Amino acid sequence: MSADHDRLRASLRDLADVVEPTDMYDRAVHRSRRIGRREATVGTGAAVLVLGVLASGLWQIPQHKQADVPVAARPQSSAAARPSSVAAPPLRSAKPTRTSASATVPARQRDQGGRPTKKPRPAKPQSRALSDMTGHVFYAERDSRPDVVRMSPDDGAHEVVLRDAPSSVGISPDGNRVAYVSDGTLLISEAGGEPEQVLAGVVAADQAPVWSPGGDRLLIDATELDSAPGILDVETGTVTPLPAALAAGQHFRWSGDGTTLVYATSYCGLKLTEGDADTSTSVPVLGATQTRDNPDGLAACKPTSVDITGRRVTVPLQTTGENTTGTDTADTIVDTSTGRLEDLPVRGSVVGAVFDAEGNLLVRTDEDGRRVLSLFGPDNTLKVQATEPESVRDLDLLAYTR
């Protein structure tokens, strides 16, 4: 045993001679850092994986929740959480917005009280010679008992056809006869001639004598009809009452073709009836008392003439509640189907307008003190536009005839 121990000790001495000393602290630190880096890498990868899973799960969760939420209640931020490639649905108001009527109707088509939306460009006349007017122009003085004057366009000369007219007058379509009422009696005179008594018991306050387009009948108010409107056959003297439903009407006027009657109501609106019908149709806007129907409070108390079809009527334009005294001269054209006011293609202010039985429209305008007469045909063509003679400047336009 001692020999074996000796050999072992000798081997250990030899080994000790060749072994070098080692620093275990540095090795331990190096190993510790390597293990830390490996653990950090693993941890980071795990964290990234977890975040990816969580992100994937969170991506789907809002979509499922939002599906049950009404569109109107969705918060604005939800749209920002969606990818840009997906279009967010438009937000809708939970309460519908009501569009006001004025937002869809143009001004002065607001009809704005039926007024025109835009003034048209002045038309170019076919002639500027007064002599090219083929009819006669009638005027009346501004007086309680005015003289009635007829002007011939041929030379611009005028003559008095009725002095001191005691009532409103009616001029026949051919311009040769004048009808009026004096002391309750209807009289007809040839222009400048002696009057002929036609019928007693006639009043003219709410109905001036109005000739039919053919010149053989007159619209009147007769006491034998309880002062209701009726039609007088001039040749026979027979008076036929208008239908009972029209008895309250005032200031009746025939259309040029004789098929339509336009008249005023007691509240300064307009109505029209066709043929012998006992029903009538109201012209919109005018005389309406509701602001939404008549924003400007427009009224028409006295229609003065009607075109050939009954579609257009001349009136002295007024406002509701205005006194009608001294308003026999028309200055406005009204569309009877819409109640809109027609803006004419003329310069200056309209101070007179009247249709003849053939549908021609004579318009009188004032521009900086200059009076002009414009004659439009039934197709609205401006036939003649000429300066009015100074001799009739201070008179009111009354009628235009053949």
ChimeraX attribute file (.defattr): number of C-alpha atoms within 10 A of each C-alpha:
attribute: neighborCount
match mode: 1-to-1
recipient: residues
	/A:1	5
	/A:2	7
	/A:3	7
	/A:4	9
	/A:5	10
	/A:6	10
	/A:7	10
	/A:8	12
	/A:9	11
	/A:10	11
	/A:11	12
	/A:12	10
	/A:13	10
	/A:14	11
	/A:15	11
	/A:16	10
	/A:17	9
	/A:18	8
	/A:19	8
	/A:20	7
	/A:21	7
	/A:22	8
	/A:23	7
	/A:24	9
	/A:25	9
	/A:26	10
	/A:27	10
	/A:28	10
	/A:29	11
	/A:30	12
	/A:31	11
	/A:32	11
	/A:33	11
	/A:34	11
	/A:35	12
	/A:36	12
	/A:37	11
	/A:38	11
	/A:39	12
	/A:40	12
	/A:41	12
	/A:42	12
	/A:43	12
	/A:44	12
	/A:45	12
	/A:46	12
	/A:47	12
	/A:48	12
	/A:49	12
	/A:50	12
	/A:51	12
	/A:52	12
	/A:53	12
	/A:54	11
	/A:55	12
	/A:56	11
	/A:57	11
	/A:58	11
	/A:59	13
	/A:60	10
	/A:61	11
	/A:62	13
	/A:63	12
	/A:64	10
	/A:65	9
	/A:66	13
	/A:67	9
	/A:68	8
	/A:69	11
	/A:70	9
	/A:71	15
	/A:72	12
	/A:73	12
	/A:74	12
	/A:75	11
	/A:76	9
	/A:77	8
	/A:78	12
	/A:79	14
	/A:80	10
	/A:81	10
	/A:82	14
	/A:83	9
	/A:84	9
	/A:85	6
	/A:86	8
	/A:87	9
	/A:88	12
	/A:89	8
	/A:90	8
	/A:91	12
	/A:92	10
	/A:93	10
	/A:94	10
	/A:95	7
	/A:96	7
	/A:97	7
	/A:98	6
	/A:99	8
	/A:100	8
	/A:101	10
	/A:102	13
	/A:103	9
	/A:104	10
	/A:105	12
	/A:106	13
	/A:107	16
	/A:108	16
	/A:109	19
	/A:110	22
	/A:111	22
	/A:112	20
	/A:113	24
	/A:114	25
	/A:115	20
	/A:116	19
	/A:117	17
	/A:118	10
	/A:119	12
	/A:120	12
	/A:121	10
	/A:122	12
	/A:123	15
	/A:124	14
	/A:125	16
	/A:126	12
	/A:127	16
	/A:128	16
	/A:129	15
	/A:130	22
	/A:131	15
	/A:132	16
	/A:133	22
	/A:134	15
	/A:135	18
	/A:136	18
	/A:137	23
	/A:138	24
	/A:139	23
	/A:140	26
	/A:141	19
	/A:142	12
	/A:143	11
	/A:144	12
	/A:145	14
	/A:146	18
	/A:147	19
	/A:148	23
	/A:149	23
	/A:150	24
	/A:151	20
	/A:152	17
	/A:153	19
	/A:154	14
	/A:155	10
	/A:156	16
	/A:157	12
	/A:158	18
	/A:159	14
	/A:160	15
	/A:161	19
	/A:162	24
	/A:163	14
	/A:164	13
	/A:165	20
	/A:166	16
	/A:167	19
	/A:168	20
	/A:169	22
	/A:170	21
	/A:171	23
	/A:172	28
	/A:173	22
	/A:174	16
	/A:175	20
	/A:176	17
	/A:177	19
	/A:178	23
	/A:179	26
	/A:180	26
	/A:181	27
	/A:182	15
	/A:183	11
	/A:184	15
	/A:185	16
	/A:186	22
	/A:187	20
	/A:188	23
	/A:189	17
	/A:190	16
	/A:191	20
	/A:192	15
	/A:193	13
	/A:194	11
	/A:195	17
	/A:196	12
	/A:197	13
	/A:198	17
	/A:199	18
	/A:200	16
	/A:201	16
	/A:202	27
	/A:203	24
	/A:204	22
	/A:205	12
	/A:206	18
	/A:207	25
	/A:208	25
	/A:209	32
	/A:210	27
	/A:211	25
	/A:212	22
	/A:213	21
	/A:214	13
	/A:215	17
	/A:216	13
	/A:217	21
	/A:218	22
	/A:219	25
	/A:220	28
	/A:221	28
	/A:222	26
	/A:223	14
	/A:224	13
	/A:225	16
	/A:226	11
	/A:227	18
	/A:228	22
	/A:229	29
	/A:230	23
	/A:231	21
	/A:232	24
	/A:233	16
	/A:234	16
	/A:235	9
	/A:236	10
	/A:237	12
	/A:238	13
	/A:239	21
	/A:240	14
	/A:241	20
	/A:242	18
	/A:243	13
	/A:244	11
	/A:245	11
	/A:246	22
	/A:247	17
	/A:248	13
	/A:249	19
	/A:250	24
	/A:251	24
	/A:252	26
	/A:253	27
	/A:254	27
	/A:255	27
	/A:256	24
	/A:257	17
	/A:258	18
	/A:259	15
	/A:260	22
	/A:261	20
	/A:262	30
	/A:263	28
	/A:264	25
	/A:265	18
	/A:266	11
	/A:267	15
	/A:268	24
	/A:269	24
	/A:270	31
	/A:271	21
	/A:272	23
	/A:273	18
	/A:274	17
	/A:275	9
	/A:276	11
	/A:277	12
	/A:278	13
	/A:279	13
	/A:280	16
	/A:281	13
	/A:282	20
	/A:283	21
	/A:284	20
	/A:285	28
	/A:286	32
	/A:287	26
	/A:288	22
	/A:289	16
	/A:290	10
	/A:291	11
	/A:292	15
	/A:293	18
	/A:294	22
	/A:295	16
	/A:296	20
	/A:297	19
	/A:298	23
	/A:299	25
	/A:300	26
	/A:301	28
	/A:302	29
	/A:303	27
	/A:304	25
	/A:305	29
	/A:306	31
	/A:307	24
	/A:308	23
	/A:309	17
	/A:310	25
	/A:311	16
	/A:312	23
	/A:313	27
	/A:314	26
	/A:315	26
	/A:316	22
	/A:317	21
	/A:318	21
	/A:319	16
	/A:320	20
	/A:321	12
	/A:322	11
	/A:323	10
	/A:324	14
	/A:325	6
	/A:326	10
	/A:327	15
	/A:328	18
	/A:329	23
	/A:330	26
	/A:331	21
	/A:332	23
	/A:333	26
	/A:334	25
	/A:335	17
	/A:336	23
	/A:337	14
	/A:338	16
	/A:339	24
	/A:340	25
	/A:341	24
	/A:342	17
	/A:343	16
	/A:344	18
	/A:345	15
	/A:346	22
	/A:347	15
	/A:348	16
	/A:349	14
	/A:350	19
	/A:351	18
	/A:352	23
	/A:353	28
	/A:354	29
	/A:355	28
	/A:356	24
	/A:357	26
	/A:358	18
	/A:359	23
	/A:360	24
	/A:361	26
	/A:362	24
	/A:363	24
	/A:364	26
	/A:365	22
	/A:366	16
	/A:367	12
	/A:368	8
	/A:369	9
	/A:370	13
	/A:371	20
	/A:372	21
	/A:373	23
	/A:374	24
	/A:375	27
	/A:376	19
	/A:377	15
	/A:378	16
	/A:379	9
	/A:380	14
	/A:381	15
	/A:382	22
	/A:383	19
	/A:384	22
	/A:385	25
	/A:386	19
	/A:387	15
	/A:388	19
	/A:389	18
	/A:390	10
	/A:391	11
	/A:392	20
	/A:393	13
	/A:394	11
	/A:395	17
	/A:396	20
	/A:397	25
	/A:398	24
	/A:399	25
	/A:400	28
	/A:401	21
	/A:402	16
